[in-house]
Amino acid sequence: MRMMKEAYEKKLQARLDELSAEIDKLKAKADRAEAQTQLELYKQVEELRMMQEAARTKLTELKNSGDDAWEDLKAGMDNAWNSLEEAVKSAVSRFR
């Protein structure tokens, strides 16, 4: 059980790092964009950062949970993660 939890945590941390990099790329693109596009990108980046922080909080809860309780948190984690991933994908494709 503990090994499954640790593997899940590592997978989520790696994915969070990847998504952070994607958000950073969007921010860099916003810094170079024209005014109207820049405003839209900054707004999108801000929303993604809030979702990212919520996912990071859930990951911390998971890491601090007992070996028995982590599976109860997994469903909420999966939902937060899927939402964040979809939002990042949508933003990246929208502002290519």
Secondary structure, DSSP 8 states (H G I E B T S, - for coil): -HHHHHHHHHHHHHHHHHHHHHHHHHHHHHHHS-HHHHHHHHHHHHHHHHHHHHHHHHHHHHHHS-TTTHHHHHHHHHHHHHHHHHHHHHHHHHT-
